[in-house]
Every structure is written in C-alpha cells, then in structure tokens.
Amino acid sequence: MTRFAAIVLAAGESRRMGEPKQLLPWGEHTIVEQVVSTLLRSPLDEIVVVVGHRADEV
C-alpha cells in the first residue's frame, strides 16, 4: 500500500519581516496552524513540520 506524507517547512527566520512568517496571523490562527489544520483533514499518513528558528513558538 502506498503511503503519503506532507512536509511543512516552517524553519525560516524571516529577517526582512522581523518576525517568522509562519507565526503571522491568518484569520483566528497563525499561518502554520492553518496549514497543519488543512493537512489534518486530508488523507495523509504522516505530517512532518520542520522547525528551526524560534522552534518552541512554532
């Protein structure tokens, strides 16, 4: 059986913006929360979120 996974790249520092883009608000949640929420509703077998800068906040 074929398995499918998604990789969310959320490790950027966003120096030019001054704050991580993945933590910017999008509606009632952050961008990374919206992305993961959407992926959770899909038929994926695994979701991997790659974090780096300010990982504890992401």
Sequence and secondary structure as in RCSB ss.txt:
>XXXX:A:sequence
MTRFAAIVLAAGESRRMGEPKQLLPWGEHTIVEQVVSTLLRSPLDEIVVVVGHRADEV
>XXXX:A:secstr
    EEEEEE    TTTSS GGGSEETTEEHHHHHHHHHHTS  SEEEEEE TTTTT 
